[in-house]
Amino acid sequence: KLLLVQPIDADGHVSGVTVLAVDAAQAGVGDTVLLVMEGRAAGQAVRRRAAPVDTAIVGVIDSVTH
């Protein structure tokens, strides 16, 4: 599936523009996720190296500590 993702910084504040990402981690609405934003790594995340993917969700974050 495709999800719109709003990047955030380590403190949870909005950081950057919303991006469209292929979901390779079964994320849901409201989840904090880990993105790869580079074609080759994103393609590997969906197990299709030649796929035209720029951004992929590769993990769901349980918690963030500083």
Phi and psi in degrees as GROMACS dihedral restraints (atoms count N, CA, C in turn):
[ dihedral_restraints ]
;  ai    aj    ak    al  type     phi  dphi    fc
    3     4     5     6     1  -108.5    20    10
    4     5     6     7     1   138.2    20    10
    6     7     8     9     1  -130.3    20    10
    7     8     9    10     1   145.8    20    10
    9    10    11    12     1   -84.6    20    10
   10    11    12    13     1   130.1    20    10
   12    13    14    15     1  -124.4    20    10
   13    14    15    16     1   132.4    20    10
   15    16    17    18     1  -102.8    20    10
   16    17    18    19     1   109.4    20    10
   18    19    20    21     1   -60.4    20    10
   19    20    21    22     1   144.5    20    10
   21    22    23    24     1  -131.8    20    10
   22    23    24    25     1   162.3    20    10
   24    25    26    27     1   -90.8    20    10
   25    26    27    28     1  -176.3    20    10
   27    28    29    30     1   -63.1    20    10
   28    29    30    31     1   -21.1    20    10
   30    31    32    33     1   -92.5    20    10
   31    32    33    34     1     0.0    20    10
   33    34    35    36     1    88.8    20    10
   34    35    36    37     1     9.7    20    10
   36    37    38    39     1   -89.3    20    10
   37    38    39    40     1   143.7    20    10
   39    40    41    42     1   -54.1    20    10
   40    41    42    43     1   133.5    20    10
   42    43    44    45     1  -143.9    20    10
   43    44    45    46     1    93.9    20    10
   45    46    47    48     1   104.6    20    10
   46    47    48    49     1  -173.7    20    10
   48    49    50    51     1   -95.3    20    10
   49    50    51    52     1   154.7    20    10
   51    52    53    54     1   -64.2    20    10
   52    53    54    55     1   138.3    20    10
   54    55    56    57     1  -125.2    20    10
   55    56    57    58     1   155.8    20    10
   57    58    59    60     1   -96.1    20    10
   58    59    60    61     1   127.4    20    10
   60    61    62    63     1  -130.7    20    10
   61    62    63    64     1   145.0    20    10
   63    64    65    66     1   -78.5    20    10
   64    65    66    67     1   132.0    20    10
   66    67    68    69     1   -92.4    20    10
   67    68    69    70     1   107.8    20    10
   69    70    71    72     1  -104.3    20    10
   70    71    72    73     1     9.1    20    10
   72    73    74    75     1  -127.2    20    10
   73    74    75    76     1    10.6    20    10
   75    76    77    78     1    57.7    20    10
   76    77    78    79     1    42.7    20    10
   78    79    80    81     1   -74.5    20    10
   79    80    81    82     1   164.3    20    10
   81    82    83    84     1  -131.9    20    10
   82    83    84    85     1   173.2    20    10
   84    85    86    87     1   -60.6    20    10
   85    86    87    88     1   130.3    20    10
   87    88    89    90     1    91.5    20    10
   88    89    90    91     1    -9.7    20    10
   90    91    92    93     1   -72.6    20    10
   91    92    93    94     1   146.8    20    10
   93    94    95    96     1   -90.6    20    10
   94    95    96    97     1   128.4    20    10
   96    97    98    99     1  -126.3    20    10
   97    98    99   100     1   162.8    20    10
   99   100   101   102     1  -103.9    20    10
  100   101   102   103     1   127.8    20    10
  102   103   104   105     1  -110.1    20    10
  103   104   105   106     1   149.6    20    10
  105   106   107   108     1  -113.1    20    10
  106   107   108   109     1   132.3    20    10
  108   109   110   111     1  -123.2    20    10
  109   110   111   112     1    54.7    20    10
  111   112   113   114     1  -149.8    20    10
  112   113   114   115     1   132.3    20    10
  114   115   116   117     1   -48.4    20    10
  115   116   117   118     1   -51.0    20    10
  117   118   119   120     1   -65.4    20    10
  118   119   120   121     1   -48.1    20    10
  120   121   122   123     1   -65.3    20    10
  121   122   123   124     1   -39.4    20    10
  123   124   125   126     1   -64.2    20    10
  124   125   126   127     1   -41.1    20    10
  126   127   128   129     1   -64.3    20    10
  127   128   129   130     1   -39.4    20    10
  129   130   131   132     1   -67.0    20    10
  130   131   132   133     1   -32.6    20    10
  132   133   134   135     1   -62.1    20    10
  133   134   135   136     1   -32.9    20    10
  135   136   137   138     1   -97.6    20    10
  136   137   138   139     1    11.5    20    10
  138   139   140   141     1    59.2    20    10
  139   140   141   142     1    34.1    20    10
  141   142   143   144     1  -141.6    20    10
  142   143   144   145     1    89.3    20    10
  144   145   146   147     1   -52.3    20    10
  145   146   147   148     1   -40.0    20    10
  147   148   149   150     1   -88.2    20    10
  148   149   150   151     1     4.1    20    10
  150   151   152   153     1   -65.3    20    10
  151   152   153   154     1   140.8    20    10
  153   154   155   156     1   -79.0    20    10
  154   155   156   157     1    69.2    20    10
  156   157   158   159     1  -115.7    20    10
  157   158   159   160     1   129.5    20    10
  159   160   161   162     1  -100.7    20    10
  160   161   162   163     1   -34.6    20    10
  162   163   164   165     1  -136.6    20    10
  163   164   165   166     1   132.3    20    10
  165   166   167   168     1  -135.5    20    10
  166   167   168   169     1   145.6    20    10
  168   169   170   171     1   -87.8    20    10
  169   170   171   172     1   120.7    20    10
  171   172   173   174     1  -113.4    20    10
  172   173   174   175     1    -4.1    20    10
  174   175   176   177     1  -167.6    20    10
  175   176   177   178     1   156.4    20    10
  177   178   179   180     1  -107.0    20    10
  178   179   180   181     1   127.6    20    10
  180   181   182   183     1   -86.5    20    10
  181   182   183   184     1   124.8    20    10
  183   184   185   186     1   -78.5    20    10
  184   185   186   187     1   -45.7    20    10
  186   187   188   189     1  -156.6    20    10
  187   188   189   190     1   161.3    20    10
  189   190   191   192     1  -126.8    20    10
  190   191   192   193     1   128.8    20    10
  192   193   194   195     1  -122.5    20    10
  193   194   195   196     1   153.3    20    10
